[in-house]
C-alpha cells in the first residue's frame, strides 16, 4: 500500500479540479465525443479554450482567496471575490450565478439576492455552488464542513438541493484529503444529508443513469459515480468528457475526487505542463492546507 500524505491529497484535489476543468472545457455543451479523448488538445466544440480554465476553476479560486484572506468563510467577502472574478471574465458562467451578481450590482442586498431568485421562481438548483466547493472541503474538517457548505452555497444557489449537493461533495473532499477512502467519505456525507432525494440518489447511484446536465444533483451523482468506477485520474476525467453536456464541471469534480484519492503525484505531468496557471493553483492548495481548521 502506497502512503499518500494529506498535503499531497489537498494539492491533488484543487489541482485535479483545475486540470479536469481545462480538459473538459473544449467539449462543454456538445454531444458525447465519438472517440475516446486521451489527452488535452485543441479539439471539441470550444477548441479555443483548450488548456485554459473556465469559471469552475475561477470561482473556486475566488473562494480560496477569500478563505485565505479572512481565515474562515465570510459570505460578504466571498461574494465580493466572486463578483470581482465575474466582472473580469463573465464567459461560461451559469444562469444562476450571473443573475445573482446582476441583482447585487443593481442594488439588491448581497445576502438576499439568491433567496429572492429561489422564492420568486424556484431558481438556483444548478451546479455552480457544487463546482467551487473544493477549497471549503480542504479548509474545514468533516464535522464543520456541512454547515459552512450550506452557507457558501446559499449566497448564490439557495435551492435546498443545490445546497445539499454542495454539502455532500465538500464533505467527501474533506474526509478524503484527511486520509479516508472514497466509499467511507461518501458514507460519512450520507449520515448528515437531510434531503431524501439527494440521499437516495447517492446511496444507490447505480439505479440512475448518468445525466451530464447543469442540475446540482445530476452533477454530484455523475462525478461521484465516475470516481467510484475508475482507477486513475486520467480515466475519471476522460469518462466525464465522454458523457458530453456539462463536461468541464463534471470533469473538474471527478478530477478533484481522484486527486484527493491518489494525491498530487498521480496527476499527469504532461497535462500539468500544458495547463496555464497550474503552479499558482498548487501554491493556493498548500496555503489552504497550512491554514486549515484541522
C-alpha positions in Angstrom: 0.0 0.0 0.0 1.4 3.4 -1.0 1.4 6.1 1.6 -0.1 9.4 0.3 0.4 12.4 2.5 -2.6 14.6 3.4 -1.0 17.7 1.9 -0.5 15.8 -1.3 -4.2 14.9 -1.3 -5.1 18.5 -0.8 -2.9 19.6 -3.6 -4.3 16.8 -5.8 -7.9 17.8 -5.1 -7.5 21.5 -6.0 -5.1 20.9 -8.9 -7.1 17.9 -10.1 -10.2 20.2 -10.3 -8.3 22.7 -12.5 -6.9 20.0 -14.8 -10.3 18.4 -15.2 -11.9 21.8 -15.9 -9.3 22.6 -18.6 -9.6 19.0 -20.1 -13.3 19.2 -20.3 -13.8 22.8 -21.3 -13.4 22.3 -25.1 -16.3 19.9 -25.1 -18.7 21.8 -22.9 -22.3 21.8 -24.3 -21.5 19.3 -27.0 -22.7 15.7 -27.7 -20.7 12.8 -26.3 -17.5 12.5 -28.4 -17.4 9.7 -30.9 -13.9 8.6 -29.9 -12.1 8.5 -26.5 -10.1 11.6 -25.7 -6.7 10.6 -24.4 -5.0 14.0 -23.7 -5.7 17.7 -23.7 -5.8 19.2 -27.1 -7.3 21.8 -29.5 -10.4 19.9 -30.4 -14.1 19.9 -29.4 -16.9 22.3 -29.8 -14.9 25.1 -28.0 -11.3 24.4 -29.1 -10.1 28.0 -28.4 -10.2 27.4 -24.7 -8.1 24.2 -24.6 -5.7 24.1 -21.6 -7.4 27.1 -20.0 -9.7 27.3 -17.0 -13.3 28.2 -17.1 -15.4 29.7 -14.3 -15.3 26.3 -12.5 -11.7 27.0 -11.5 -12.0 30.8 -11.4 -14.9 30.6 -8.9 -13.0 28.0 -6.9 -10.0 30.3 -6.8 -12.2 33.2 -5.7 -13.5 31.1 -2.7 -9.9 30.0 -2.0 -8.6 33.6 -1.9 -11.4 34.7 0.4 -10.8 31.8 2.8 -7.1 32.7 2.9 -7.7 36.4 3.3 -10.4 36.1 6.1 -9.2 32.9 7.8 -12.7 31.5 7.6 -15.7 31.6 5.3 -17.1 35.1 5.1 -20.2 35.4 3.0 -19.8 39.0 2.1 -16.1 38.7 1.2 -16.8 35.5 -0.8 -19.5 37.3 -2.8 -17.1 40.2 -3.4 -14.4 37.8 -4.7 -16.9 36.0 -6.9 -18.3 39.2 -8.4 -14.8 40.6 -9.0 -13.8 37.5 -10.9 -17.1 37.5 -12.8 -16.5 41.2 -13.8 -13.1 40.3 -15.3 -14.5 37.5 -17.5 -18.2 36.6 -17.5 -17.8 33.9 -20.1 -19.1 30.4 -19.3 -20.9 31.4 -16.1 -24.1 29.6 -15.5 -27.6 31.3 -15.3 -27.9 31.3 -11.5 -24.6 33.0 -10.6 -24.9 35.6 -13.3 -28.4 36.6 -12.3 -27.4 36.8 -8.6 -24.4 39.0 -9.4 -26.6 41.3 -11.6 -29.1 41.7 -8.8 -26.4 42.7 -6.4 -24.8 45.1 -8.8 -28.2 46.7 -9.3 -28.6 47.4 -5.6 -30.1 44.2 -4.1 -28.8 43.3 -0.6 -26.0 40.8 -1.2 -27.3 38.1 1.1 -30.8 38.4 -0.2 -30.3 38.0 -4.0 -30.1 34.2 -4.2 -33.1 33.8 -1.8 -35.2 36.2 -4.0 -34.4 34.1 -7.1 -35.4 30.9 -5.3 -38.5 32.4 -3.7 -39.8 34.0 -6.9 -39.2 31.1 -9.3 -37.6 28.2 -7.6 -34.3 29.0 -9.3 -30.9 28.0 -8.0 -30.7 24.3 -8.5 -27.9 24.5 -10.9 -24.4 23.2 -10.1 -22.5 26.5 -9.6 -22.0 26.1 -5.9 -21.0 22.5 -6.1 -18.2 23.1 -8.6 -16.5 25.7 -6.4 -16.6 23.9 -3.1 -13.3 22.0 -3.0 -11.4 24.7 -1.0 -14.1 24.5 1.7 -13.6 20.7 1.9 -9.9 21.2 2.2 -10.1 24.0 4.7 -12.8 22.6 7.1 -12.9 19.2 8.9 -15.8 16.8 8.3 -17.6 17.9 11.5 -17.8 21.5 10.3 -17.9 21.3 6.6 -21.6 20.8 6.1 -22.8 23.9 7.8 -20.2 26.0 6.1 -21.1 24.5 2.7 -24.8 25.2 3.1 -23.9 28.9 3.9 -21.5 29.1 1.0 -24.0 27.6 -1.5 -26.7 29.9 -0.3 -25.0 33.1 -1.3 -25.8 32.3 -5.0 -27.6 28.9 -5.1 -30.3 29.0 -2.4 -32.2 25.9 -3.7 -32.1 23.2 -1.0 -31.0 20.5 -3.4 -28.1 22.6 -4.6 -27.1 23.4 -1.0 -27.3 19.8 0.0 -25.4 18.6 -3.1 -22.6 21.1 -2.3 -22.5 19.9 1.3 -22.3 16.2 0.3 -19.5 16.9 -2.2 -17.5 19.1 0.2 -17.8 16.5 3.0 -16.5 13.8 0.7 -13.5 16.0 -0.2 -12.9 16.9 3.5 -12.8 13.3 4.5 -10.6 12.2 1.6 -7.9 14.8 1.9 -7.7 13.7 5.6 -7.0 10.2 4.5 -10.4 8.5 4.3 -11.3 6.1 1.4 -13.8 7.4 -1.1 -16.5 4.9 -0.1 -16.1 5.8 3.6 -16.2 9.5 2.7 -19.5 9.1 0.9 -20.9 7.1 3.8 -19.9 10.0 6.1 -21.6 12.5 3.9 -24.8 10.5 3.7 -25.0 10.4 7.5 -25.7 14.1 7.7 -27.6 14.5 4.4 -31.1 15.8 5.2 -32.8 15.8 1.8 -34.3 12.4 0.8 -33.9 13.0 -3.0 -30.2 13.6 -2.6 -29.6 10.8 -0.1 -31.5 8.2 -2.3 -29.6 9.1 -5.5 -26.1 9.0 -3.8 -26.9 5.9 -1.7 -27.9 3.9 -4.8 -26.1 5.6 -7.7 -26.2 2.5 -9.9 -30.0 2.8 -10.2 -29.9 6.1 -12.0 -28.5 6.9 -15.5 -25.7 9.5 -15.5 -27.1 12.8 -16.8 -24.4 15.5 -17.7 -26.8 18.4 -17.1 -26.3 21.5 -15.1 -28.5 20.2 -12.3 -26.7 20.1 -9.0 -27.8 16.6 -8.1 -27.1 15.3 -11.6 -23.6 16.7 -11.4 -23.0 15.3 -7.9 -24.2 11.9 -9.0 -22.1 11.8 -12.1 -18.9 12.9 -10.5 -19.2 10.5 -7.6 -20.2 7.6 -9.8 -17.2 8.2 -12.2 -14.8 8.4 -9.2 -16.1 5.1 -7.9 -15.8 3.2 -11.1 -12.4 4.5 -12.3 -8.9 3.6 -11.1 -6.9 6.7 -12.2 -7.2 10.4 -12.5 -6.9 10.3 -16.3 -9.6 7.6 -16.6 -12.0 9.7 -14.5 -11.8 12.9 -16.5 -12.0 11.0 -19.7 -15.1 9.3 -18.6 -16.6 12.7 -17.7 -15.9 14.1 -21.1 -17.3 11.0 -22.8 -20.7 11.9 -21.3 -21.0 15.1 -23.3 -23.0 18.0 -21.9 -21.5 19.9 -18.9 -18.1 18.3 -19.5 -16.0 20.9 -17.8 -17.8 20.8 -14.4 -18.2 17.0 -14.3 -14.5 16.5 -15.3 -13.5 19.1 -12.8 -15.3 17.4 -9.9 -14.3 13.9 -11.0 -10.7 15.2 -11.2 -10.9 16.7 -7.7 -12.1 13.4 -6.3 -9.4 11.4 -7.9 -6.7 14.0 -7.0 -7.9 13.7 -3.4 -7.8 9.9 -3.6 -4.3 9.5 -5.2 -2.6 12.8 -4.4 -0.7 15.2 -6.5 1.8 12.6 -7.6 -1.0 10.9 -9.7 -1.6 13.9 -11.8 -0.1 13.5 -15.3 3.0 15.7 -15.6 2.4 16.4 -19.3 -1.1 17.7 -18.5 0.3 20.0 -15.8 2.8 21.4 -18.2 0.1 22.2 -20.8 -2.3 23.9 -18.4 -1.9 27.6 -17.9 -1.6 28.9 -14.3 -1.3 25.4 -12.6 1.6 26.3 -10.4 -0.4 29.1 -8.7 -3.2 26.5 -8.1 -0.8 24.2 -6.3 0.5 27.1 -4.2 -3.0 28.0 -3.1 -3.7 24.4 -2.2 -0.6 24.3 0.0 -1.7 27.5 1.7 -5.2 26.2 2.3 -3.8 23.1 3.9 -1.4 25.0 6.2 -4.2 27.3 7.4 -6.9 24.7 7.6 -9.3 24.3 10.6 -7.8 20.9 11.3 
